[in-house]
Amino acid sequence: MSNTTKGIIALLISSLGFSLMAFFVKYSGDLPTVQKTFFRNFISMGIALAFVIYYKEKLFGHKENQGLLLLRSTLGLAGVLLNFYVIDRMVLSDAEILNKMSPFFTILLCAIFLKEYIRRYQMSSIIIALAGAVFIIKPSMSSDTIYALLGLLGALMAAGAYTVLRVLGSRERFYTVVFYFSAFSTVALLPFFIYQYEPMTFDQWIMLILAGIFAAFGQFGLTIAYSFAPAREISIFFYSTIIFTALLSIFILGEVPDALSFIGYFIIFGASYYMYMKNRRPKEA
């Protein structure tokens, strides 16, 4: 089995993990967003801690990387909170496709803060993807539009976290980064979790524990995938998250996206596929 094939399999597993995380977050019912986010990160922290201890790495990374780790964790936490808030208030697949705008925002942020060159086809893809997002947002004065815009803001926060990860590069092990983020999020959310805590049924406990487990699957799978193959060769397969999420949304939650949303999905996926194909030919402008 080639490394590229291994990378694709790991990315598909990651996509399924994130899809199931989103599903269990929504399926857990009417609970505070902070409570759901706390459980998601607390479970991930425990799993990452096991890796850190097993490989005898530093729990909180190297001293010189503390600023970057803190910034990555802050942006990541904001992104997760916004994503979970929107998941509870929109059609699940709509919320997830808006969250998958983060790769496009990452390109822009890397250009602004890391001075990375944006190629013409990348800028074209970003513009096309934003046009696709409009079909999902369906601009109006309704609360649905506000939720969709918050979903985009969550994608922007996630993109900020990914941009910081680009700087961290190989400075820290992936499980150290995941543990730092999860531990930071757990501590930061603990006062709000205690203040807003609502009693949960046994089923809700199970749902949130599963959400945390599958979130860890998603994070580890994503990192492992890109260790086998460069992003330009396999990144398009991460959009299989949308397929998994749409199936869960339609057949289990009974949420069917409207026609405009489907048009938006195809436009965003098309922009992603176009950029993926161009990225496979790095010499082309």
Salt bridges, closest charged atoms under 4 A:
GLU57 OE2 - ARG173 NE 3.56
ASP88 OD1 - LYS36 NZ 2.78
GLU96 OE1 - LYS100 NZ 3.69
GLU116 OE2 - ARG166 NH2 2.83
GLU172 OE2 - HIS62 ND1 3.03
GLU255 OE2 - LYS26 NZ 3.34
ASP258 OD2 - LYS138 NZ 3.34
GLU284 OE1 - LYS278 NZ 3.01
GLU284 OE2 - ARG281 NE 2.73
